[in-house]
Amino acid sequence: MGCCAAFGCEAHRTLPVVGQLMEIRMKATWNGVTIAESDDTVLVEGNHYFPASSLNRDYVTFSNNHTVCPWKGTASYYSLLVNGELNPEAVWYYPDPKPEAEMVKDRVAFWKGVKVEA
């Protein structure tokens, strides 16, 4: 689940905050389509943050939604539109993260049924 977006950061206090660089090929899929794929993800609070450049923009639509995480900053969102189905705010990112969350800059993460697996 997205930190702050669904539960607030308090729900994740027991998880490590520091980002861990993963060198495993990870793939994010939804509705039978690959949304992102990379061997350069950063694991923060149980979420894989993919490089923004790995996001398949053919399936991404703009969202006006924003949430605030006390330690990462303000999150922005994209919705997914795949095969005529909309998954609102399924992708989040921090366009200007706080200094302690710099590891998520220029990266995106997923929730709302998007499968992230090796």
MARKOL-542548 format. One record per atom (N, C-alpha, C, O, CB): residue in three letters; y, x, z negated; chain. Coordinates in steps of 0.001 Angstrom, whole numbers, plus 524288, in hexadecimal, padded with zeros to 5 digits. Glycine has a CB too. Layout:
BEGIN
  code     c2     c1     c3  unit
   ala      Y      X      Z     A
...
//
This chain:
BEGIN
  code     c2     c1     c3  unit
   met  7FB61  80343  80000     A
   met  80000  80000  80000     A
   met  804D5  80369  80000     A
   met  804AC  807E1  7FE3B     A
   met  80003  7FC4E  7FB4C     A
   gly  8090E  8015E  801F1     A
   gly  80DE6  80440  80212     A
   gly  81068  8048D  7FCBE     A
   gly  81165  8008F  7FA40     A
   gly  81196  801D3  805E2     A
   cys  8116E  80944  7FB03     A
   cys  81431  809FD  7F614     A
   cys  81967  8073C  7F67A     A
   cys  81BF3  80773  7FA8C     A
   cys  814ED  80FE3  7F4C2     A
   cys  81AFB  804BA  7F26F     A
   cys  81FF9  8020E  7F202     A
   cys  82018  7FD0A  7F534     A
   cys  82251  7F926  7F376     A
   cys  82456  805A4  7F3B9     A
   ala  81DC9  7FD0C  7F9C7     A
   ala  81DFD  7F875  7FD19     A
   ala  81B1C  7F3DA  7FABC     A
   ala  81CEC  7EF69  7FB0E     A
   ala  81BC4  7F9B1  8025F     A
   ala  816A7  7F4E4  7F861     A
   ala  81387  7F09A  7F64E     A
   ala  8138F  7F060  7F063     A
   ala  813DF  7EC24  7EE21     A
   ala  80E05  7F10F  7F833     A
   phe  8133E  7F4DD  7EDDB     A
   phe  81274  7F4EF  7E839     A
   phe  816D6  7F791  7E53A     A
   phe  81723  7F707  7E075     A
   phe  80D75  7F796  7E6FF     A
   gly  81A2A  7FA57  7E7D7     A
   gly  81DFB  7FD8F  7E51F     A
   gly  81B60  802A9  7E396     A
   gly  8169A  802E7  7E310     A
   gly  82039  7FAB3  7E03F     A
   cys  81E6E  806A9  7E2E1     A
   cys  81C3E  80BD3  7E1B3     A
   cys  8196C  80C02  7DC7B     A
   cys  815F7  80F46  7DBC5     A
   cys  82082  80FDE  7E1BD     A
   glu  81AC2  808AC  7D8E0     A
   glu  81831  808B7  7D3C5     A
   glu  81248  80819  7D446     A
   glu  80F5F  80A36  7D115     A
   glu  81A64  80460  7D053     A
   ala  8107C  80547  7D82E     A
   ala  80ADF  80464  7D8EB     A
   ala  80807  80962  7DA67     A
   ala  80342  809B0  7D9DF     A
   ala  809F8  80042  7DD17     A
   his  80ADC  80D46  7DC3D     A
   his  80867  81212  7DE22     A
   his  8094A  816BF  7DA90     A
   his  8082C  81B24  7DC2B     A
   his  80A67  81353  7E37C     A
   arg  80B31  81609  7D5EC     A
   arg  80C7C  81A6D  7D283     A
   arg  807D5  81DEB  7D13E     A
   arg  80894  8227F  7CFFA     A
   arg  80ECA  8186B  7CD8B     A
   thr  8030D  81BE4  7D18B     A
   thr  7FE82  81F1F  7D04A     A
   thr  7FCC3  82262  7D4EF     A
   thr  7F997  825F0  7D444     A
   thr  7FA06  81BB7  7CE6F     A
   leu  7FEB4  8214F  7D995     A
   leu  7FD43  8244C  7DE34     A
   leu  800D4  8290B  7DEB4     A
   leu  80552  828DE  7DD00     A
   leu  7FD90  820DC  7E32A     A
   pro  7FEE4  82D46  7E105     A
   pro  80237  831DC  7E1AE     A
   pro  806D6  830A5  7E534     A
   pro  80649  82DF6  7E929     A
   pro  7FF13  8366A  7E3E9     A
   val  80B56  8329D  7E3C1     A
   val  81015  831A6  7E6B9     A
   val  810B5  835A6  7EB0F     A
   val  812A2  83459  7EF45     A
   val  814D6  831BA  7E325     A
   val  80F23  83A72  7EA1E     A
   val  80FE1  83EAA  7EDDF     A
   val  80CA3  83DAD  7F2C4     A
   val  80814  83C2F  7F26D     A
   val  80E6D  843F3  7EB6D     A
   gly  80EFE  83E85  7F74D     A
   gly  80C3A  83DBA  7FC35     A
   gly  80844  84204  7FD33     A
   gly  8094B  8469A  7FC2C     A
   gly  8100F  83D74  800B3     A
   gln  803C9  84088  7FF2C     A
   gln  7FFAA  84444  80072     A
   gln  7FEE7  8442E  8064F     A
   gln  7FDB0  84018  8088B     A
   gln  7FA74  842FA  7FD84     A
   leu  7FF99  848A1  808D2     A
   leu  7FEE2  84900  80E72     A
   leu  7F915  8488A  80FA9     A
   leu  7F5E4  84B70  80D88     A
   leu  80128  84E34  8109D     A
   met  7F7BF  844EA  8130F     A
   met  7F24C  8440E  8148D     A
   met  7F179  84662  819FA     A
   met  7F4BC  845B2  81D72     A
   met  7F0DC  83E15  81477     A
   glu  7ED33  84916  81AB1     A
   glu  7EC0A  84B6C  81FC8     A
   glu  7E73D  848ED  82235     A
   glu  7E421  84B83  824CE     A
   glu  7EB3B  85153  81F42     A
   ile  7E6B1  843DD  82150     A
   ile  7E270  840C7  82387     A
   ile  7E4E1  83D24  8278C     A
   ile  7E923  83B17  826A8     A
   ile  7DF5A  83DA2  81F2F     A
   arg  7E249  83C50  82BE9     A
   arg  7E44F  838AA  82FDD     A
   arg  7E3FA  83329  82DAD     A
   arg  7DFB5  83130  82CB0     A
   arg  7E134  8391A  83522     A
   met  7E87E  830A7  82CE8     A
   met  7E8BF  82B59  82AE1     A
   met  7EAA0  827B7  82F2A     A
   met  7ED8F  8293D  832A8     A
   met  7EC5E  82B07  8260E     A
   lys  7E8D7  822D7  82ECB     A
   lys  7EA3B  81EEF  832B2     A
   lys  7EBC1  819E8  82FE9     A
   lys  7E924  81843  82C3A     A
   lys  7E5A6  81DF7  83692     A
   ala  7EFF6  8177E  831AC     A
   ala  7F1A6  81264  82FB6     A
   ala  7F0BE  80E6D  8340B     A
   ala  7F2C8  80F00  8385C     A
   ala  7F78E  81276  82DF2     A
   thr  7EDA7  80A60  832DF     A
   thr  7EC7A  80668  836D6     A
   thr  7ED8A  800F2  834B0     A
   thr  7ED10  7FFF3  83002     A
   thr  7E6BB  806DA  838AA     A
   trp  7EEF7  7FD7F  83836     A
   trp  7EF9C  7F7FC  836DC     A
   trp  7EE93  7F4AF  83BAC     A
   trp  7F06B  7F5DF  83FF4     A
   trp  7F529  7F6E3  834A8     A
   asn  7EBA2  7F094  83AE9     A
   asn  7EA77  7ECE3  83F1F     A
   asn  7E7F3  7EFA0  843CD     A
   asn  7E8FB  7EE46  8484D     A
   asn  7EF75  7EA12  840D9     A
   gly  7E49C  7F388  842A8     A
   gly  7E1B3  7F636  846BF     A
   gly  7E4B0  7FA65  849B1     A
   gly  7E2C2  7FC69  84D9C     A
   gly  7DFCF  7F25F  84A7D     A
   val  7E95F  7FBC1  847E4     A
   val  7ECA1  7FF7E  84AAD     A
   val  7EE22  803FE  8470F     A
   val  7EF2F  8032C  84270     A
   val  7F18D  7FCCD  84CDD     A
   thr  7EE3B  808BA  8492D     A
   thr  7F005  80D3E  84638     A
   thr  7F5F7  80D2E  84608     A
   thr  7F89B  80D58  84A0C     A
   thr  7EDF9  8126A  848A9     A
   ile  7F802  80CF0  84135     A
   ile  7FDA8  80CCC  8405F     A
   ile  7FFD5  81256  83FB1     A
   ile  80427  81380  84173     A
   ile  7FEFC  8096C  83B8D     A
   ala  7FCD5  815B0  83D29     A
   ala  7FE61  81B2E  83C71     A
   ala  7F976  81E6A  83BA5     A
   ala  7F57E  81C7F  839BA     A
   ala  80238  81BD7  837B0     A
   glu  7F9D0  82366  83D2C     A
   glu  7F56F  826FB  83C6D     A
   glu  7F7AB  82C7C  83BD8     A
   glu  7FB08  82E1E  83EDE     A
   glu  7F170  826AB  8411D     A
   ser  7F5BB  82F57  837DE     A
   ser  7F7BD  8349B  836F5     A
   ser  7F42F  8379A  83343     A
   ser  7F16E  83550  8300D     A
   ser  7FD4C  83463  834C1     A
   asp  7F44D  83CCF  833C6     A
   asp  7F1AA  8402F  82FFF     A
   asp  7F5B7  842B2  82C62     A
   asp  7F4A9  846A0  829D3     A
   asp  7EE62  84472  832D5     A
   asp  7FA5D  84057  82C3D     A
   asp  7FEAE  8423F  82904     A
   asp  800E7  83DAE  825D4     A
   asp  8054C  83BF6  826C2     A
   asp  80308  844D0  82C7B     A
   thr  7FDDE  83BC1  8221B     A
   thr  7FFDF  837A9  81EAF     A
   thr  800EE  839F7  8194C     A
   thr  7FEBB  83DFD  817D6     A
   thr  7FBF8  83306  81E52     A
   val  8044D  8375E  81668     A
   val  80580  838E0  81110     A
   val  803D2  83463  80D92     A
   val  8055A  82FE9  80E6D     A
   val  80B75  83A32  81056     A
   leu  800B1  83592  809AB     A
   leu  7FEAF  83198  8061B     A
   leu  80239  83144  80152     A
   leu  802C2  83506  7FE5E     A
   leu  7F8F8  832D4  80478     A
   val  804A3  82CAD  80099     A
   val  80814  82BAF  7FC23     A
   val  8068C  8266D  7F9D5     A
   val  8068F  82275  7FC8C     A
   val  80E05  82BC2  7FDC6     A
   glu  8053E  8266A  7F4DE     A
   glu  803DE  8219A  7F213     A
   glu  7FF9F  81E77  7F4E8     A
   glu  7FFC4  819A9  7F50C     A
   glu  808B8  81E36  7F15D     A
   gly  7FBE3  82142  7F720     A
   gly  7F787  81EAA  7F9B8     A
   gly  7F89F  81CDC  7FF44     A
   gly  7F535  81A88  801BA     A
   gly  7F5E8  81A22  7F69A     A
   asn  7FD45  81DDE  8014B     A
   asn  7FEB6  81C4C  8069B     A
   asn  7FF3D  82115  80A1D     A
   asn  8019E  824FE  808A4     A
   asn  803DB  81927  80692     A
   his  7FCF9  820B3  80EC9     A
   his  7FD94  824D4  812A7     A
   his  8029C  823DD  815A7     A
   his  8034C  81FC1  8180E     A
   his  7F8CD  8250F  8166A     A
   tyr  8061D  827AA  8157F     A
   tyr  80AF6  82770  81883     A
   tyr  80A22  82A9D  81D7C     A
   tyr  8095C  82F5B  81D4E     A
   tyr  80FC1  82991  81544     A
   phe  80A4E  827EA  821E9     A
   phe  8098B  82A4B  82709     A
   phe  80ECE  82C31  82926     A
   phe  812DE  829FB  827D3     A
   phe  806F8  8265C  82AE3     A
   pro  80EC4  83042  82C6A     A
   pro  813A8  831BF  82EFD     A
   pro  815B8  82D16  83226     A
   pro  812B6  82A65  834C3     A
   pro  812D4  836A0  83299     A
   ala  81AC8  82C2A  831E7     A
   ala  81D16  827CF  834D6     A
   ala  81BE3  82852  83AAB     A
   ala  81B58  82465  83D64     A
   ala  8230F  82797  833F5     A
   ser  81B7A  82D19  83C8D     A
   ser  81A5F  82DFE  8421D     A
   ser  814E3  82C36  843AD     A
   ser  813D2  82B8F  84852     A
   ser  81B05  833C3  84367     A
   ser  81161  82B6A  83FDF     A
   ser  80C0E  829AA  8411E     A
   ser  80BAB  823B7  841A5     A
   ser  8079D  821AF  84341     A
   ser  80845  82B8B  83CEB     A
   leu  80FD0  820F5  8404F     A
   leu  80FDA  81B40  8407A     A
   leu  81016  8195E  8461D     A
   leu  81386  81AF4  84914     A
   leu  81481  8190E  83D56     A
   asn  80C6A  815F7  8479B     A
   asn  80C5A  813C9  84CDB     A
   asn  8107B  80F7C  84D28     A
   asn  80F95  80B10  84B7E     A
   asn  806D1  811A2  84E4B     A
   arg  814EE  810D6  84F44     A
   arg  8197F  80D51  84F5B     A
   arg  818AF  8087D  852C5     A
   arg  81BCB  804D4  85286     A
   arg  81E43  81043  85146     A
   asp  8148E  8086E  855F2     A
   asp  8136F  803D3  85926     A
   asp  81249  7FF07  855CE     A
   asp  812D2  7FA9F  857A7     A
   asp  80ED4  804E8  85CC3     A
   tyr  810B9  7FFD4  850F3     A
   tyr  80F1D  7FB83  84D8E     A
   tyr  812D3  7FA93  848F9     A
   tyr  811A6  7F779  8457E     A
   tyr  809B7  7FC8D  84B7E     A
   val  8173D  7FD37  848F7     A
   val  81AD4  7FCFF  84488     A
   val  81F9C  7F9B4  845E2     A
   val  821D5  7FA2B  84A1F     A
   val  81C80  8028A  842E3     A
   thr  82124  7F661  84231     A
   thr  825F2  7F358  842CB     A
   thr  82962  7F431  83E05     A
   thr  82780  7F59E  839D5     A
   thr  824BA  7ED6D  8438D     A
   phe  82E57  7F34F  83EB4     A
   phe  8322E  7F42B  83A9B     A
   phe  83197  7F027  83639     A
   phe  83009  7EBB3  8372B     A
   phe  837B2  7F3F5  83CDF     A
   ser  832D3  7F1BD  83182     A
   ser  8330B  7EE39  82D03     A
   ser  83806  7EF64  829F4     A
   ser  839A1  7F3E7  82988     A
   ser  82E18  7EED6  82977     A
   asn  83A6F  7EB5A  827D9     A
   asn  83F1B  7EBFE  8249A     A
   asn  83DC8  7ECE3  81EE4     A
   asn  84150  7ED9D  81BB5     A
   asn  84298  7E741  82519     A
   asn  838C4  7ECD9  81D82     A
   asn  8372F  7ED29  81809     A
   asn  8380E  7F2A9  815D3     A
   asn  83736  7F694  8187C     A
   asn  8316C  7EB99  81777     A
   his  839C3  7F2D9  810E5     A
   his  83A7C  7F7C0  80E0A     A
   his  838DE  7F6DD  80863     A
   his  839B9  7F2A7  8063C     A
   his  84047  7F9B8  80E62     A
   thr  83687  7FAD5  805FF     A
   thr  83551  7FABE  8006B     A
   thr  8370F  7FFF0  7FE1C     A
   thr  83804  803B2  800F4     A
   thr  82F56  7F9C0  7FF6A     A
   val  83775  8001F  7F8F7     A
   val  8393D  804EC  7F66B     A
   val  83516  806D7  7F2A3     A
   val  83321  803E5  7EF61     A
   val  83E79  80407  7F388     A
   cys  833CB  80BCA  7F322     A
   cys  83050  80E7C  7EF85     A
   cys  833B7  81224  7EC45     A
   cys  836D1  81517  7EE76     A
   cys  82BD6  8118F  7F27D     A
   pro  83333  81201  7E718     A
   pro  8368A  81544  7E3D3     A
   pro  83637  81B1D  7E4FB     A
   pro  83A1B  81DDD  7E456     A
   pro  83534  81460  7DE44     A
   trp  831B9  81D17  7E6A9     A
   trp  83163  822C0  7E77D     A
   trp  8316D  8245A  7ED38     A
   trp  8329C  828DB  7EE6B     A
   trp  82C88  824CF  7E4F9     A
   lys  83026  820C0  7F0D3     A
   lys  83026  82222  7F662     A
   lys  8351E  82066  7F92D     A
   lys  836BD  822E1  7FCF7     A
   lys  82B74  81FBB  7F90E     A
   gly  8378B  81C33  7F75E     A
   gly  83C42  81A43  7F9EB     A
   gly  83B5D  81506  7FC8D     A
   gly  837F0  81209  7FAFC     A
   gly  83E2F  81E2E  7FDE3     A
   thr  83E71  813F1  80087     A
   thr  83E35  80EEC  80345     A
   thr  83A62  80F3B  807D5     A
   thr  83AD8  81290  80B45     A
   thr  843AF  80D4F  8053D     A
   ala  8369B  80BA9  807C0     A
   ala  832BE  80B63  80BF6     A
   ala  83492  80789  81020     A
   ala  836C5  80370  80EE8     A
   ala  82D50  809C3  809D0     A
   ser  833A6  808E3  814F7     A
   ser  83483  80569  81961     A
   ser  82F34  8040C  81BA6     A
   ser  82B4F  80699  81A71     A
   ser  83828  807F6  81D97     A
   tyr  82F08  80009  81EF0     A
   tyr  82A0E  7FE08  820DD     A
   tyr  82A1E  7FD10  826B4     A
   tyr  82E31  7FC1D  82913     A
   tyr  828A9  7F90F  81E0F     A
   tyr  82579  7FD54  828ED     A
   tyr  8246B  7FB76  82E36     A
   tyr  8203E  7F743  82DB9     A
   tyr  81D1F  7F748  82A10     A
   tyr  822A2  8000A  831FA     A
   ser  82039  7F3B6  83169     A
   ser  81BF0  7EFF5  831E6     A
   ser  81897  7F1AF  8367E     A
   ser  81A5C  7F493  839E7     A
   ser  81E03  7EA33  832AB     A
   leu  813BF  7EFDF  83687     A
   leu  81036  7F10E  83ADA     A
   leu  80F64  7EC2B  83E21     A
   leu  80EE9  7E7E0  83C05     A
   leu  80AEA  7F32C  838D1     A
   leu  80F3C  7ECCD  84339     A
   leu  80E11  7E894  846D2     A
   leu  809C3  7EA82  84A77     A
   leu  80AAD  7EDA6  84DFD     A
   leu  8130F  7E6CF  849F0     A
   val  804FF  7E882  84980     A
   val  80066  7EA47  84C69     A
   val  7FD7D  7E583  84E79     A
   val  7FC29  7E1F7  84B83     A
   val  7FCBE  7EDB3  848E8     A
   asn  7FC87  7E576  85385     A
   asn  7F99B  7E12F  85607     A
   asn  7FBC1  7DBDA  8547A     A
   asn  7F8CA  7D833  85378     A
   asn  7F3CE  7E183  85498     A
   gly  800E9  7DB6F  8544B     A
   gly  80375  7D678  8530C     A
   gly  803A3  7D519  84D44     A
   gly  805D1  7D10D  84BD7     A
   gly  800C6  7D239  855DC     A
   glu  80164  7D862  849E0     A
   glu  8016D  7D75D  8443A     A
   glu  8056D  7DAD1  8418D     A
   glu  805CD  7DF7D  842A2     A
   glu  7FBF8  7D845  841D6     A
   leu  80871  7D86C  83DFF     A
   leu  80C71  7DB36  83B20     A
   leu  80A92  7DC7F  8359F     A
   leu  8086B  7D924  832EF     A
   leu  81177  7D803  83AED     A
   asn  80B63  7E154  833F5     A
   asn  80A51  7E30D  82EA1     A
   asn  80F92  7E4F5  82C6E     A
   asn  81103  7E97D  82D20     A
   asn  805EA  7E788  82E72     A
   pro  81271  7E169  829BF     A
   pro  817B6  7E2C6  82809     A
   pro  817CD  7E705  823DD     A
   pro  814AE  7E709  82035     A
   pro  81A6B  7DE00  82601     A
   glu  81B74  7EA92  82488     A
   glu  81C6A  7EECB  820C4     A
   glu  8177C  7F1DD  81F4B     A
   glu  816D6  7F351  81AC1     A
   glu  81ED5  7EC8C  81BE1     A
   ala  81414  7F2D8  82300     A
   ala  80F27  7F59C  821F8     A
   ala  80FCD  7FB8A  821E5     A
   ala  80C40  7FE59  82045     A
   ala  80B21  7F421  8260C     A
   val  81443  7FD6B  8239F     A
   val  81558  80309  823D4     A
   val  81A48  8040B  820A9     A
   val  81E2E  8014E  8214D     A
   val  815FA  80504  829A1     A
   trp  81A1F  807FD  81D3A     A
   trp  81EEC  8094A  81A72     A
   trp  8200E  80F11  81AE0     A
   trp  81C99  81246  81BD4     A
   trp  81E8E  807AE  814B8     A
   tyr  8250B  8104B  81A22     A
   tyr  826D4  815AF  81A6E     A
   tyr  82BDE  81643  81746     A
   tyr  82E7E  8126A  81613     A
   tyr  827AF  8175F  82035     A
   tyr  82D26  81B13  815F7     A
   tyr  831D6  81C4D  812FD     A
   tyr  8356E  81F89  81675     A
   tyr  834A4  82440  816F9     A
   tyr  8307D  81F44  80DD1     A
   pro  83966  81D16  818DC     A
   pro  83CC9  82005  81C68     A
   pro  83FED  82450  819B6     A
   pro  8413E  82842  81C1F     A
   pro  84077  81C58  81F16     A
   asp  8411B  8238A  814C0     A
   asp  8441F  82767  811D0     A
   asp  841F2  827B0  80C42     A
   asp  84471  825DE  80893     A
   asp  84A16  825FD  811C4     A
   pro  83D3F  829FF  80BA8     A
   pro  83AD3  82A14  80678     A
   pro  83DD9  82D72  8029A     A
   pro  840C6  830F4  8041D     A
   pro  83542  82C09  806DE     A
   lys  83D18  82C52  7FDA3     A
   lys  83F65  82F8A  7F98C     A
   lys  83CF3  834FF  7F9C8     A
   lys  838AB  8359F  7FBE2     A
   lys  83E95  82D00  7F40C     A
   pro  83FA2  838F7  7F7A4     A
   pro  83DAC  83E63  7F805     A
   pro  8380D  83F11  7F622     A
   pro  8351A  8420D  7F87C     A
   pro  8412A  841F6  7F4E7     A
   glu  83683  83C63  7F1FB     A
   glu  8312D  83CFF  7EFF9     A
   glu  82D0C  83A78  7F37D     A
   glu  8285E  83B36  7F2AB     A
   glu  830D1  83AAB  7EA8B     A
   ala  82EC7  83781  7F761     A
   ala  82B28  834F3  7FAFF     A
   ala  82BD0  836F9  80091     A
   ala  82A5A  83457  80451     A
   ala  82BF5  82F09  7FAE1     A
   glu  82DFB  83B98  80114     A
   glu  82F04  83DD9  8063D     A
   glu  82A1A  83E2C  809A3     A
   glu  82A73  83E35  80E6F     A
   glu  8315D  84343  805A2     A
   met  8257E  83E69  8071B     A
   met  820A0  83EDD  80A13     A
   met  81F72  83A11  80D76     A
   met  81C1D  83A62  810E9     A
   met  81C24  83FC7  8065E     A
   val  82217  835A0  80C93     A
   val  8211D  830F6  80FC7     A
   val  8253C  8303A  8140A     A
   val  824F0  82C80  81710     A
   val  820F1  82C1F  80C51     A
   lys  8290D  833B9  8144E     A
   lys  82D13  83353  8185B     A
   lys  82A92  833D4  81DC3     A
   lys  8272A  8371B  81EA3     A
   lys  83157  83796  81795     A
   asp  82C54  8308A  8214D     A
   asp  82A65  83075  826BA     A
   asp  8249B  82F0B  826FA     A
   asp  821D1  830CB  82A7B     A
   asp  82B4A  835C9  82957     A
   arg  822CD  82BDC  8233B     A
   arg  81D59  82A1F  8230B     A
   arg  81D15  82445  82227     A
   arg  820C5  821EB  82026     A
   arg  81A54  82D03  81EBB     A
   val  818B7  821EE  823A6     A
   val  817D5  81C50  82302     A
   val  812AC  81B6E  8202C     A
   val  80F10  81E95  82090     A
   val  817D4  8197B  82861     A
   ala  81261  81720  81D56     A
   ala  80D94  8159B  81AA9     A
   ala  80C80  80FDB  81BDA     A
   ala  80FD6  80D17  81DF0     A
   ala  80DFE  81691  8149F     A
   phe  807CE  80E1F  81A7D     A
   phe  805FC  808F1  81C1E     A
   phe  803A5  805DD  81797     A
   phe  801E2  80810  813B2     A
   phe  801F9  80976  82076     A
   trp  803B0  800BE  8183A     A
   trp  8010E  7FD28  814A7     A
   trp  80047  7F80C  8177E     A
   trp  8007C  7F7F5  81C4B     A
   trp  8043A  7FC5B  80F80     A
   lys  7FF64  7F3CB  814BA     A
   lys  7FEC3  7EE90  816F5     A
   lys  7FA5C  7EE60  81B04     A
   lys  7FB14  7EC5B  81F52     A
   lys  803E4  7ECC7  81972     A
   gly  7F5E8  7F074  819A0     A
   gly  7F15B  7F00F  81D05     A
   gly  7F0C3  7F460  82101     A
   gly  7ECE9  7F472  823E3     A
   gly  7F183  7EB18  81FC2     A
   val  7F46D  7F7F7  82143     A
   val  7F3D9  7FC6A  824CE     A
   val  7EFE2  80017  82250     A
   val  7F08D  801CF  81DDF     A
   val  7F942  7FF45  825DB     A
   lys  7EBC3  80142  8253C     A
   lys  7E797  804B5  82344     A
   lys  7E919  80A54  82430     A
   lys  7EA69  80BDB  8288D     A
   lys  7E247  80380  825EC     A
   val  7E8E8  80D6D  82002     A
   val  7E9F2  81306  8207B     A
   val  7E4F5  815D7  81ED2     A
   val  7E339  81568  81A5B     A
   val  7EED1  814C7  81D0A     A
   glu  7E2B2  818BC  82284     A
   glu  7DDBD  81B65  8216A     A
   glu  7DD24  8203B  824C9     A
   glu  7DFC1  820DC  828C6     A
   glu  7D91D  817B4  8224D     A
   ala  7D997  823A9  8230E     A
   ala  7D878  82872  825F1     A
   ala  7D4D8  82740  82A78     A
   ala  7D36A  82AC6  82D68     A
   ala  7D60C  82C9D  82258     A
//
